[in-house]
Amino acid sequence: MFSSLFKGKSTNAKQLDENPPQCALCKFAKPITLTDEFLCQFSGVVKSQHNCKKYAYNLLLHEAKRKRQVDVDSFTPDDFSID
């Protein structure tokens, strides 16, 4: 679906599913304060969900999900036995 936006680049299909092309994650877009709009170097003022042919993923703009905490107290020694 988004393969036409990434010609010549090796991309992971999982990465595209998690991060579809949008100006909020593009390295060419800068946020405009107090609005949900971005200033794109190529398209001008656009909404955060906008995408274009010049889209380039900026890893630093992506907020990673936290790992979930494991409840160690719920495990028993029987859970780790091979019997």
MDTraj code that builds the backbone (N, CA, C; nanometers):
import mdtraj as md
import numpy as np

residues = "MET PHE SER SER LEU PHE LYS GLY LYS SER THR ASN ALA LYS GLN LEU ASP GLU ASN PRO PRO GLN CYS ALA LEU CYS LYS PHE ALA LYS PRO ILE THR LEU THR ASP GLU PHE LEU CYS GLN PHE SER GLY VAL VAL LYS SER GLN HIS ASN CYS LYS LYS TYR ALA TYR ASN LEU LEU LEU HIS GLU ALA LYS ARG LYS ARG GLN VAL ASP VAL ASP SER PHE THR PRO ASP ASP PHE SER ILE ASP".split()
xyz = np.array([
    [0.0824, -0.1188, 0.0000],
    [0.0000, 0.0000, 0.0000],
    [0.0871, 0.1258, 0.0000],
    [0.1860, 0.1305, 0.0893],
    [0.2728, 0.2473, 0.0974],
    [0.4039, 0.2253, 0.0244],
    [0.4159, 0.1174, -0.0509],
    [0.5437, 0.0849, -0.1144],
    [0.5858, 0.1903, -0.2167],
    [0.4909, 0.2594, -0.2767],
    [0.5269, 0.3614, -0.3748],
    [0.5960, 0.4816, -0.3102],
    [0.5752, 0.5021, -0.1800],
    [0.6390, 0.6134, -0.1103],
    [0.7822, 0.5831, -0.0719],
    [0.8200, 0.4550, -0.0760],
    [0.9507, 0.4146, -0.0278],
    [1.0334, 0.3489, -0.1367],
    [1.0316, 0.3993, -0.2566],
    [1.1080, 0.3410, -0.3662],
    [1.2574, 0.3510, -0.3378],
    [1.3277, 0.2414, -0.3596],
    [1.4717, 0.2401, -0.3423],
    [1.5175, 0.2240, -0.1989],
    [1.4257, 0.2166, -0.1054],
    [1.4614, 0.2005, 0.0347],
    [1.4111, 0.0649, 0.0822],
    [1.4917, -0.0035, 0.1603],
    [1.4450, -0.1292, 0.2170],
    [1.3693, -0.0974, 0.3448],
    [1.2405, -0.1256, 0.3474],
    [1.1595, -0.0976, 0.4644],
    [1.0980, -0.2267, 0.5132],
    [1.0714, -0.2298, 0.6368],
    [1.0099, -0.3440, 0.6999],
    [0.8587, -0.3240, 0.6980],
    [0.7840, -0.4277, 0.6575],
    [0.6386, -0.4156, 0.6500],
    [0.5793, -0.3877, 0.7874],
    [0.6398, -0.4442, 0.8912],
    [0.5907, -0.4199, 1.0261],
    [0.6073, -0.2734, 1.0640],
    [0.7187, -0.2116, 1.0228],
    [0.7416, -0.0706, 1.0519],
    [0.6357, 0.0157, 0.9839],
    [0.5956, -0.0209, 0.8630],
    [0.4928, 0.0556, 0.7926],
    [0.3579, 0.0418, 0.8608],
    [0.3294, -0.0778, 0.9150],
    [0.2029, -0.0959, 0.9846],
    [0.1985, -0.0136, 1.1130],
    [0.3116, -0.0089, 1.1849],
    [0.3155, 0.0654, 1.3101],
    [0.3253, 0.2154, 1.2877],
    [0.3918, 0.2569, 1.1816],
    [0.4163, 0.3991, 1.1549],
    [0.3785, 0.4340, 1.0118],
    [0.2492, 0.4468, 0.9817],
    [0.2127, 0.4840, 0.8452],
    [0.2646, 0.6241, 0.8142],
    [0.2954, 0.6519, 0.6889],
    [0.3485, 0.7837, 0.6532],
    [0.2544, 0.8963, 0.6946],
    [0.3060, 0.9899, 0.7715],
    [0.2302, 1.1065, 0.8115],
    [0.3282, 1.2174, 0.8486],
    [0.2881, 1.3393, 0.8317],
    [0.3778, 1.4518, 0.8565],
    [0.4219, 1.4605, 1.0017],
    [0.3452, 1.4050, 1.0930],
    [0.3832, 1.4100, 1.2340],
    [0.5125, 1.3343, 1.2600],
    [0.5501, 1.2396, 1.1726],
    [0.6719, 1.1608, 1.1898],
    [0.7753, 1.1873, 1.0806],
    [0.7563, 1.2895, 1.0013],
    [0.8454, 1.3177, 0.8891],
    [0.9577, 1.4124, 0.9310],
    [1.0761, 1.3918, 0.8731],
    [1.1886, 1.4784, 0.9089],
    [1.1818, 1.6147, 0.8411],
    [1.0958, 1.6313, 0.7421],
    [1.0842, 1.7593, 0.6728],
    [0.9749, 1.8489, 0.7301],
    [0.9002, 1.8018, 0.8303],
    [0.7885, 1.8784, 0.8863],
    [0.8212, 1.9256, 1.0272],
    [0.7868, 2.0489, 1.0560],
    [0.8044, 2.1079, 1.1894],
    [0.6669, 2.1444, 1.2442],
    [0.6386, 2.1120, 1.3703],
    [0.5056, 2.1429, 1.4263],
    [0.4839, 2.2930, 1.4439],
    [0.3601, 2.3335, 1.4231],
    [0.3198, 2.4719, 1.4474],
    [0.2560, 2.4743, 1.5857],
    [0.3066, 2.5572, 1.6750],
    [0.2582, 2.5585, 1.8127],
    [0.1105, 2.5945, 1.8206],
    [0.0435, 2.5359, 1.9195],
    [-0.0979, 2.5581, 1.9516],
    [-0.1946, 2.5100, 1.8437],
    [-0.1476, 2.4327, 1.7467],
    [-0.2356, 2.3741, 1.6453],
    [-0.1921, 2.2306, 1.6215],
    [-0.2697, 2.1584, 1.5437],
    [-0.2298, 2.0223, 1.5063],
    [-0.1708, 2.0209, 1.3649],
    [-0.1289, 2.1362, 1.3171],
    [-0.0741, 2.1473, 1.1825],
    [0.0783, 2.1493, 1.1847],
    [0.1375, 2.1186, 1.0687],
    [0.2822, 2.1152, 1.0540],
    [0.3241, 2.2013, 0.9360],
    [0.4447, 2.2540, 0.9423],
    [0.5009, 2.3297, 0.8321],
    [0.5972, 2.2389, 0.7581],
    [0.5585, 2.1973, 0.6388],
    [0.6372, 2.1063, 0.5564],
    [0.7253, 2.1876, 0.4620],
    [0.8488, 2.1431, 0.4423],
    [0.9395, 2.2135, 0.3520],
    [0.8910, 2.2093, 0.2080],
    [0.8137, 2.1075, 0.1740],
    [0.7711, 2.0888, 0.0351],
    [0.6240, 2.1242, 0.0110],
    [0.5363, 2.0962, 0.1102],
    [0.3922, 2.1153, 0.0903],
    [0.3347, 2.2364, 0.1620],
    [0.4140, 2.3044, 0.2432],
    [0.3630, 2.4193, 0.3175],
    [0.2934, 2.3758, 0.4452],
    [0.1865, 2.4449, 0.4840],
    [0.1121, 2.4128, 0.6051],
    [0.0176, 2.2974, 0.5764],
    [0.0315, 2.1888, 0.6550],
    [-0.0492, 2.0683, 0.6340],
    [-0.0944, 2.0129, 0.7685],
    [-0.1961, 1.9258, 0.7655],
    [-0.2431, 1.8569, 0.8851],
    [-0.1426, 1.7492, 0.9251],
    [-0.1523, 1.7000, 1.0478],
    [-0.0562, 1.6017, 1.0972],
    [-0.0681, 1.4671, 1.0256],
    [-0.1842, 1.4339, 0.9720],
    [-0.2041, 1.3058, 0.9039],
    [-0.1684, 1.3107, 0.7553],
    [-0.1304, 1.4257, 0.7051],
    [-0.0963, 1.4418, 0.5638],
    [0.0303, 1.3638, 0.5295],
    [0.0423, 1.3157, 0.4065],
    [0.1670, 1.2545, 0.3605],
    [0.1898, 1.2919, 0.2151],
    [0.3153, 1.2848, 0.1728],
    [0.3497, 1.3205, 0.0361],
    [0.4642, 1.2326, -0.0134],
    [0.5087, 1.2557, -0.1364],
    [0.6149, 1.1739, -0.1957],
    [0.7497, 1.1953, -0.1288],
    [0.7690, 1.3067, -0.0628],
    [0.8973, 1.3383, -0.0006],
    [0.9078, 1.2858, 0.1430],
    [0.8108, 1.2069, 0.1885],
    [0.8088, 1.1569, 0.3258],
    [0.9385, 1.0834, 0.3591],
    [0.9978, 1.1180, 0.4724],
    [1.1167, 1.0503, 0.5240],
    [1.0971, 1.0328, 0.6739],
    [1.0968, 0.9093, 0.7200],
    [1.0705, 0.8771, 0.8601],
    [1.1797, 0.9321, 0.9504],
    [1.1415, 1.0005, 1.0567],
    [1.2353, 1.0531, 1.1555],
    [1.2160, 0.9729, 1.2832],
    [1.3102, 0.8858, 1.3121],
    [1.3003, 0.7965, 1.4264],
    [1.2902, 0.8721, 1.5581],
    [1.3510, 0.9887, 1.5676],
    [1.3508, 1.0630, 1.6926],
    [1.2146, 1.1227, 1.7272],
    [1.1262, 1.1361, 1.6304],
    [0.9930, 1.1902, 1.6579],
    [0.8961, 1.0839, 1.7075],
    [0.9317, 0.9583, 1.6896],
    [0.8433, 0.8486, 1.7302],
    [0.8566, 0.8247, 1.8798],
    [0.7434, 0.8146, 1.9491],
    [0.7449, 0.7847, 2.0917],
    [0.7246, 0.6350, 2.1090],
    [0.8251, 0.5691, 2.1616],
    [0.8198, 0.4241, 2.1784],
    [0.7260, 0.3876, 2.2930],
    [0.6640, 0.2713, 2.2798],
    [0.5767, 0.2226, 2.3853],
    [0.6628, 0.1647, 2.4969],
    [0.6175, 0.1802, 2.6189],
    [0.6891, 0.1242, 2.7326],
    [0.6671, -0.0265, 2.7381],
    [0.7707, -0.0970, 2.7848],
    [0.7552, -0.2402, 2.8057],
    [0.6642, -0.2608, 2.9254],
    [0.5829, -0.3628, 2.9174],
    [0.4943, -0.3852, 3.0299],
    [0.5710, -0.4542, 3.1421],
    [0.5307, -0.4262, 3.2635],
    [0.5961, -0.4803, 3.3811],
    [0.5473, -0.6234, 3.4054],
    [0.6397, -0.7121, 3.4386],
    [0.6056, -0.8507, 3.4669],
    [0.5855, -0.8651, 3.6171],
    [0.4743, -0.9267, 3.6534],
    [0.4445, -0.9500, 3.7937],
    [0.5166, -1.0766, 3.8375],
    [0.6344, -1.0615, 3.8973],
    [0.7192, -1.1739, 3.9349],
    [0.6566, -1.2546, 4.0478],
    [0.5767, -1.1923, 4.1317],
    [0.5164, -1.2623, 4.2452],
    [0.4145, -1.3669, 4.2018],
    [0.3608, -1.3550, 4.0818],
    [0.2593, -1.4500, 4.0366],
    [0.3189, -1.5835, 3.9916],
    [0.4511, -1.5909, 3.9708],
    [0.5156, -1.7149, 3.9301],
    [0.5490, -1.8011, 4.0519],
    [0.5450, -1.9318, 4.0316],
    [0.5834, -2.0279, 4.1354],
    [0.7010, -2.1102, 4.0837],
    [0.7747, -2.1779, 4.1706],
    [0.8843, -2.2641, 4.1250],
    [0.8365, -2.3746, 4.0305],
    [0.7111, -2.4161, 4.0421],
    [0.6568, -2.5201, 3.9521],
    [0.6494, -2.4700, 3.8073],
    [0.6363, -2.3400, 3.7889],
    [0.6310, -2.2841, 3.6539],
    [0.7630, -2.3033, 3.5790],
    [0.8730, -2.3197, 3.6528],
    [1.0030, -2.3292, 3.5915],
    [1.0615, -2.4702, 3.5939],
    [0.9835, -2.5653, 3.6388],
    [1.0319, -2.7040, 3.6415],
    [0.9995, -2.7727, 3.5092],
    [1.0826, -2.8723, 3.4739],
    [1.0656, -2.9421, 3.3460],
    [0.9806, -3.0676, 3.3602],
    [0.9401, -3.1022, 3.4762],
    [0.8627, -3.2261, 3.5007],
    [0.7399, -3.2349, 3.4186],
])
top = md.Topology()
chain = top.add_chain()
for i, resn in enumerate(residues, 1):
    res = top.add_residue(resn, chain, resSeq=i)
    for name in ("N", "CA", "C"):
        top.add_atom(name, md.element.get_by_symbol(name[0]), res)
traj = md.Trajectory(xyz[None], top)
